[in-house]
Amino acid sequence: MYTGEIEKLQKDIFEDVNKMAHTFKVSWLSKKCLKFYRTNILNFERNTYDEIIFACEMASRAHTYLQQTKYVDHFVKTAASWKIGKSIFIQRYMADFSQLSKRQLNMSLAIAENEVNLVTNCLVSHLSIALRSKGFDENSLYLLENIDLEKFAAKFPSYYVEFCHFITEISESSASERIQSILNKLVGLKTNKTGTILGNISDSPSKSPECTGNSSYFDDCSDDELKSCAIQTDAVISTNADWTKITCCGPDMPITEQTTVEVKNRDVNRTTIEMVTTKNDAFKIIQFRYQTSVRKNEAFARLFIRCTDAILKWNRWSYVLEGCTKFEFEQNVLENIPKSEVKMWRITKTSTDIAIICNDMTLLHFNFEKDSIESCRKSCKKWSRRPQAIGILSQYSGHTFVKIT
């Protein structure tokens, strides 16, 4: 028998004790259960996915079955301390999308909070891969009905328009009243709060400008030709000593698994990374660690690029420039990405700027002093230094090769 001593509570009996306190309306015991949840269950010893998912399920069930909302509030507040990060957690939590309960879908939305795109990314993956863009299942419809579309449209306007196009195409042949209701709601929000037109949902997305040089070949290739081209690229580059093949790392991207390439000409403060990628790999990150100093706390300046939505035909990529931009991929989108799967990248850094070029298209020209956000002006100075070496970490499962000049 539980005597009221909080020390007697254990994780394996916590949920049963909490249910008992709720059922018999023992307020003091309910308060002790909440305290135990905050101080013990949310005190992640190793900060592993298993610890976080246990706390997540406890909070979700308490909210759904006992109407105890504080558990979810406390759980969501811990997100900043998660080693794996909110984005990775949601991807894993929603991986088996079709098997998720309504309770788990609601919890996903609660965890995402204002970052609605984290949930819609998982939805797009499910609709495209599992359902092959041929319709909706119950979970996808439920999520579409419960996403805060107004918040989505306001925070991610360009992505919202692409998302609307994608859902509209899938819904095109459906006569379901439920689907039509969702479409009406989506289209109704094509104008944001300031009255700015986000885009005409009925129109097809605009095509990227034509590439110049050899990259124009890739834009006209069929899928089979692209696969053949990827294989040939692998074979040709592998025989060239100047190219380094990057091995895919795990989601935590440990430093020990990075590929480090020494910068040959250290006297010139202009470094170019040439890179070939042969597959659009959604949500995966390629990280470039510029070693700019021997001092431990100033050793690296990091550039991250990510294929945010490869499944959408408009091929969205984004970037984060550590110390210069916020660490929010959705706020730093690379515009006019060529649609080709085979991409020839050039990333050139000088003492004042960094430029990203893909298939001869300039996607970004960033001036460290002028374009950095105000709060980062001091920390961005490390980008002006000459790099001694560049470490590359990749979660990319496709063929990835780099050459530094």
Secondary structure per residue as TSV (DSSP state, phi and psi in degrees):
chain	resnum	aa	ss	phi	psi
A	1	M	-	360.0	134.6
A	2	Y	-	-75.1	129.1
A	3	T	-	-99.2	-1.5
A	4	G	S	98.5	-1.5
A	5	E	-	-84.8	120.2
A	6	I	G	-62.2	-25.6
A	7	E	G	-64.5	-22.9
A	8	K	G	-75.5	-19.1
A	9	L	-	-69.2	138.9
A	10	Q	-	-129.7	159.5
A	11	K	H	-59.3	-37.2
A	12	D	H	-73.7	-17.1
A	13	I	H	-113.4	-1.9
A	14	F	H	-55.4	-48.0
A	15	E	H	-63.2	-40.6
A	16	D	H	-65.6	-40.6
A	17	V	H	-65.1	-41.0
A	18	N	H	-64.4	-40.1
A	19	K	H	-62.9	-41.9
A	20	M	H	-62.7	-44.5
A	21	A	H	-60.9	-39.6
A	22	H	H	-70.2	-45.1
A	23	T	H	-61.7	-43.7
A	24	F	T	-95.7	7.3
A	25	K	T	54.8	48.1
A	26	V	-	-94.2	93.5
A	27	S	H	-62.5	-40.1
A	28	W	H	-64.6	-34.6
A	29	L	H	-73.1	-36.1
A	30	S	H	-61.2	-40.4
A	31	K	H	-66.5	-39.5
A	32	K	H	-66.8	-34.8
A	33	C	H	-65.5	-42.4
A	34	L	H	-64.0	-40.6
A	35	K	H	-63.6	-42.0
A	36	F	H	-61.5	-40.5
A	37	Y	I	-61.3	-45.4
A	38	R	I	-67.9	-44.2
A	39	T	I	-89.6	-24.2
A	40	N	I	-110.4	-55.9
A	41	I	I	-70.1	-37.8
A	42	L	T	-84.5	-0.2
A	43	N	S	-90.3	79.8
A	44	F	-	-68.9	114.3
A	45	E	S	-70.3	-46.8
A	46	R	S	-109.5	-4.0
A	47	N	-	57.3	41.1
A	48	T	-	-91.8	165.5
A	49	Y	H	-60.7	-39.2
A	50	D	H	-62.5	-40.5
A	51	E	H	-65.0	-43.4
A	52	I	H	-68.8	-40.7
A	53	I	H	-67.2	-33.7
A	54	F	H	-63.0	-47.9
A	55	A	H	-62.9	-37.5
A	56	C	H	-62.4	-48.0
A	57	E	H	-66.4	-38.0
A	58	M	H	-61.2	-44.7
A	59	A	H	-66.9	-43.3
A	60	S	H	-62.7	-44.2
A	61	R	H	-70.0	-37.0
A	62	A	H	-63.0	-38.2
A	63	H	H	-70.5	-44.5
A	64	T	H	-74.3	-45.7
A	65	Y	H	-93.9	-26.1
A	66	L	H	-115.5	0.1
A	67	Q	-	55.8	36.2
A	68	Q	-	-100.2	96.6
A	69	T	T	-76.9	-21.4
A	70	K	H	-65.0	-29.3
A	71	Y	H	-62.8	-44.6
A	72	V	H	-64.8	-41.9
A	73	D	H	-58.1	-46.7
A	74	H	H	-66.7	-38.7
A	75	F	H	-63.6	-47.4
A	76	V	H	-62.0	-33.6
A	77	K	H	-65.9	-20.6
A	78	T	G	-83.1	-6.3
A	79	A	G	-55.2	-34.6
A	80	A	G	-64.8	-22.1
A	81	S	G	-94.1	-4.1
A	82	W	-	-69.0	130.2
A	83	K	S	-65.9	-36.9
A	84	I	S	-80.8	-14.9
A	85	G	-	83.7	151.5
A	86	K	H	-63.0	-42.1
A	87	S	H	-61.1	-48.1
A	88	I	H	-65.1	-40.1
A	89	F	H	-60.7	-46.5
A	90	I	H	-64.8	-38.6
A	91	Q	H	-59.4	-43.3
A	92	R	H	-71.9	-40.8
A	93	Y	H	-64.1	-35.4
A	94	M	T	-101.4	11.7
A	95	A	S	-58.9	-44.5
A	96	D	S	-91.0	65.6
A	97	F	G	-54.9	-47.6
A	98	S	G	-66.2	-20.1
A	99	Q	G	-96.1	-1.9
A	100	L	-	-68.6	141.7
A	101	S	-	-82.7	166.4
A	102	K	H	-61.0	-36.3
A	103	R	H	-59.3	-43.5
A	104	Q	H	-71.4	-34.1
A	105	L	H	-65.1	-42.9
A	106	N	H	-62.8	-37.9
A	107	M	H	-66.8	-37.8
A	108	S	H	-59.9	-43.4
A	109	L	H	-65.1	-38.0
A	110	A	H	-66.4	-40.9
A	111	I	H	-66.7	-41.9
A	112	A	H	-63.6	-34.4
A	113	E	T	52.5	-117.8
A	114	N	T	-78.4	-14.6
A	115	E	-	-88.5	63.2
A	116	V	T	-59.3	-27.5
A	117	N	H	-60.4	-27.0
A	118	L	H	-62.9	-35.7
A	119	V	H	-81.2	-41.6
A	120	T	H	-66.0	-31.2
A	121	N	H	-59.4	-43.5
A	122	C	H	-67.3	-37.7
A	123	L	H	-64.0	-45.3
A	124	V	H	-62.1	-41.8
A	125	S	H	-60.2	-44.3
A	126	H	I	-64.4	-46.5
A	127	L	I	-64.4	-36.4
A	128	S	I	-82.2	-41.6
A	129	I	I	-90.7	-55.9
A	130	A	I	-70.8	-43.1
A	131	L	S	-99.7	-1.8
A	132	R	T	54.0	34.4
A	133	S	T	56.7	32.3
A	134	K	S	-111.2	7.6
A	135	G	-	156.4	-166.0
A	136	F	-	-127.0	149.2
A	137	D	-	-106.6	-179.4
A	138	E	H	-61.0	-41.6
A	139	N	H	-67.1	-39.2
A	140	S	H	-67.3	-39.1
A	141	L	H	-65.7	-42.4
A	142	Y	H	-61.0	-43.0
A	143	L	H	-65.8	-42.1
A	144	L	H	-61.1	-33.0
A	145	E	H	-78.5	-19.4
A	146	N	H	-114.5	-6.9
A	147	I	S	-67.0	141.0
A	148	D	-	-78.2	88.4
A	149	L	H	-65.1	-33.1
A	150	E	H	-63.9	-41.9
A	151	K	H	-66.7	-40.9
A	152	F	H	-60.2	-49.2
A	153	A	H	-65.3	-35.5
A	154	A	H	-73.2	-38.6
A	155	K	H	-88.1	-33.3
A	156	F	-	-128.2	65.4
A	157	P	H	-59.1	-43.5
A	158	S	H	-69.3	-41.6
A	159	Y	H	-65.6	-36.2
A	160	Y	H	-60.5	-42.2
A	161	V	H	-63.0	-44.9
A	162	E	H	-61.7	-41.5
A	163	F	H	-61.8	-41.8
A	164	C	H	-62.6	-43.2
A	165	H	H	-59.0	-45.0
A	166	F	H	-62.3	-48.1
A	167	I	H	-66.8	-37.3
A	168	T	H	-63.4	-42.1
A	169	E	H	-62.1	-42.1
A	170	I	H	-66.8	-33.6
A	171	S	H	-85.0	-3.7
A	172	E	T	-52.4	-42.7
A	173	S	T	-97.2	7.0
A	174	S	-	-89.7	137.7
A	175	A	-	-106.9	7.3
A	176	S	-	-64.0	131.3
A	177	E	H	-64.6	-34.3
A	178	R	H	-64.8	-44.3
A	179	I	H	-67.7	-40.9
A	180	Q	H	-62.6	-35.6
A	181	S	H	-64.6	-41.0
A	182	I	H	-64.1	-43.3
A	183	L	H	-61.5	-43.3
A	184	N	H	-60.5	-38.5
A	185	K	H	-68.1	-41.5
A	186	L	H	-62.1	-50.4
A	187	V	H	-66.4	-33.2
A	188	G	H	-64.1	-18.9
A	189	L	T	-102.7	20.6
A	190	K	S	-71.3	-10.8
A	191	T	B	-111.4	127.7
A	192	N	-	-82.8	-175.9
A	193	K	T	-62.4	-27.1
A	194	T	T	-86.5	-2.5
A	195	G	-	89.8	5.7
A	196	T	-	-76.9	130.5
A	197	I	B	-70.9	125.0
A	198	L	-	-82.3	-28.5
A	199	G	-	151.8	154.7
A	200	N	-	-86.6	114.6
A	201	I	T	-64.3	-28.7
A	202	S	T	-78.6	-15.4
A	203	D	S	-83.2	152.8
A	204	S	-	-77.2	149.0
A	205	P	-	-63.7	146.0
A	206	S	-	-69.9	149.3
A	207	K	-	-82.5	150.8
A	208	S	-	-68.3	150.2
A	209	P	-	-57.5	153.7
A	210	E	-	-64.1	142.3
A	211	C	-	-81.5	158.2
A	212	T	-	-106.0	167.8
A	213	G	T	65.9	-152.0
A	214	N	T	-64.7	-22.7
A	215	S	H	-63.5	-22.0
A	216	S	H	-64.4	-24.8
A	217	Y	H	-62.1	-42.7
A	218	F	H	-65.9	-34.6
A	219	D	H	-66.2	-21.9
A	220	D	T	-99.5	0.3
A	221	C	-	-76.5	149.6
A	222	S	-	-81.1	170.9
A	223	D	H	-60.1	-41.5
A	224	D	H	-64.3	-39.9
A	225	E	H	-66.0	-36.7
A	226	L	H	-64.1	-42.6
A	227	K	H	-61.5	-42.9
A	228	S	H	-62.3	-41.3
A	229	C	H	-64.1	-38.5
A	230	A	H	-62.5	-42.8
A	231	I	H	-64.3	-44.4
A	232	Q	H	-63.9	-39.6
A	233	T	H	-61.5	-43.6
A	234	D	H	-56.8	-48.7
A	235	A	H	-65.5	-44.3
A	236	V	H	-67.9	-46.9
A	237	I	H	-68.8	-32.5
A	238	S	H	-62.8	-25.5
A	239	T	T	-88.2	-5.3
A	240	N	-	-99.7	119.7
A	241	A	T	-65.6	-20.8
A	242	D	T	-74.8	-18.7
A	243	W	-	-95.6	142.5
A	244	T	E	-117.7	128.2
A	245	K	E	-84.3	130.2
A	246	I	-	-93.1	128.7
A	247	T	-	-87.7	139.2
A	248	C	B	-68.1	131.2
A	249	C	-	-99.0	172.7
A	250	G	-	-76.6	178.7
A	251	P	T	-63.6	-26.0
A	252	D	T	-86.5	-7.5
A	253	M	-	48.3	61.5
A	254	P	-	-62.7	143.2
A	255	I	G	-60.4	-31.4
A	256	T	G	-65.1	-18.1
A	257	E	G	-98.5	4.4
A	258	Q	-	-73.6	152.4
A	259	T	E	-97.6	121.8
A	260	T	E	-106.3	128.9
A	261	V	E	-118.5	124.4
A	262	E	E	-75.9	140.0
A	263	V	-	-80.9	120.6
A	264	K	S	-72.3	-50.3
A	265	N	-	-100.0	89.7
A	266	R	T	-80.2	-10.7
A	267	D	T	-79.8	-17.3
A	268	V	S	-107.3	123.5
A	269	N	S	-84.6	56.6
A	270	R	E	-147.5	110.6
A	271	T	E	-120.9	130.4
A	272	T	E	-118.7	127.3
A	273	I	E	-100.8	121.5
A	274	E	E	-101.0	135.9
A	275	M	E	-141.7	142.6
A	276	V	E	-118.8	125.8
A	277	T	E	-120.7	140.4
A	278	T	-	-122.6	18.5
A	279	K	S	-158.3	139.7
A	280	N	-	-86.6	113.0
A	281	D	-	-116.5	101.8
A	282	A	T	-61.5	139.5
A	283	F	T	71.7	-2.3
A	284	K	-	-89.4	148.5
A	285	I	E	-113.9	141.3
A	286	I	E	-114.1	126.2
A	287	Q	E	-115.5	133.3
A	288	F	E	-114.1	117.6
A	289	R	E	-105.2	100.9
A	290	Y	E	-80.0	116.0
A	291	Q	E	-82.1	103.8
A	292	T	-	-108.3	-4.1
A	293	S	-	-159.0	156.4
A	294	V	S	-87.4	-12.0
A	295	R	S	-71.9	132.9
A	296	K	G	-60.5	-44.2
A	297	N	G	-79.3	-6.0
A	298	E	G	-124.9	17.4
A	299	A	S	-68.0	-32.0
A	300	F	E	-128.7	144.9
A	301	A	E	-119.4	124.8
A	302	R	E	-116.1	135.0
A	303	L	E	-113.7	130.5
A	304	F	E	-116.8	134.9
A	305	I	E	-126.2	146.5
A	306	R	E	-144.5	137.9
A	307	C	E	-81.7	102.9
A	308	T	E	-75.8	-41.9
A	309	D	E	-143.3	73.4
A	310	A	S	-66.9	-25.3
A	311	I	S	-71.1	-34.4
A	312	L	S	-69.9	137.6
A	313	K	T	-65.8	-12.5
A	314	W	T	-87.0	-3.3
A	315	N	-	56.7	76.6
A	316	R	E	-94.1	126.6
A	317	W	E	-121.2	152.6
A	318	S	E	-144.2	175.1
A	319	Y	E	-145.9	161.2
A	320	V	E	-136.6	129.9
A	321	L	E	-109.5	100.9
A	322	E	T	-59.2	131.1
A	323	G	T	87.2	-5.7
A	324	C	T	-124.7	-33.5
A	325	T	S	-124.4	165.7
A	326	K	-	-68.9	151.7
A	327	F	S	-83.9	66.0
A	328	E	-	-137.1	103.8
A	329	F	G	-61.4	-35.4
A	330	E	G	-68.5	-17.9
A	331	Q	G	-91.3	-8.9
A	332	N	S	-127.6	70.7
A	333	V	E	-89.3	136.3
A	334	L	E	-86.7	116.3
A	335	E	-	-82.7	155.3
A	336	N	S	60.3	37.9
A	337	I	-	-65.4	128.9
A	338	P	-	-60.0	145.4
A	339	K	-	-79.1	-11.6
A	340	S	-	-58.8	140.5
A	341	E	S	-68.2	-39.8
A	342	V	S	-80.0	119.6
A	343	K	E	-125.9	129.8
A	344	M	E	-103.2	110.3
A	345	W	E	-102.4	146.5
A	346	R	E	-132.9	122.2
A	347	I	E	-118.3	109.5
A	348	T	E	-111.0	124.9
A	349	K	E	-116.1	132.5
A	350	T	E	-117.7	-170.0
A	351	S	S	-73.1	-15.3
A	352	T	S	-119.7	-22.9
A	353	D	E	-141.5	164.6
A	354	I	E	-136.9	137.3
A	355	A	E	-125.7	139.8
A	356	I	E	-117.5	123.1
A	357	I	E	-123.7	135.9
A	358	C	E	-131.3	123.2
A	359	N	T	48.3	45.0
A	360	D	T	69.4	9.8
A	361	M	E	-100.8	125.8
A	362	T	E	-78.0	115.5
A	363	L	E	-98.4	-27.9
A	364	L	E	-151.9	135.3
A	365	H	E	-134.1	101.0
A	366	F	E	-111.2	120.9
A	367	N	E	-93.3	120.9
A	368	F	H	-58.3	-39.7
A	369	E	H	-79.3	-44.6
A	370	K	H	-83.1	-34.8
A	371	D	H	-97.5	-9.9
A	372	S	S	-70.6	147.9
A	373	I	-	-69.2	153.5
A	374	E	G	-54.2	-42.3
A	375	S	G	-70.7	-10.5
A	376	C	G	-109.4	6.4
A	377	R	T	-57.4	-37.6
A	378	K	T	-75.7	-44.7
A	379	S	G	-70.7	-18.8
A	380	C	G	-76.7	-8.6
A	381	K	G	-63.3	-25.9
A	382	K	G	-63.0	-21.8
A	383	W	G	-70.0	-18.1
A	384	S	G	-79.6	-12.8
A	385	R	S	-81.0	156.9
A	386	R	-	-72.9	131.9
A	387	P	-	-79.0	140.8
A	388	Q	S	-86.5	-34.9
A	389	A	E	-157.5	164.3
A	390	I	E	-129.8	123.9
A	391	G	E	-96.5	138.0
A	392	I	E	-119.9	126.4
A	393	L	E	-118.3	132.2
A	394	S	E	-134.5	132.4
A	395	Q	-	-95.2	4.6
A	396	Y	-	-72.9	126.0
A	397	S	-	-87.6	-11.8
A	398	G	S	-81.7	-173.9
A	399	H	-	-74.4	125.7
A	400	T	E	-134.0	123.9
A	401	F	E	-128.9	145.0
A	402	V	E	-133.0	153.5
A	403	K	E	-144.0	131.9
A	404	I	E	-113.7	128.8
A	405	T	-	-127.9	360.0
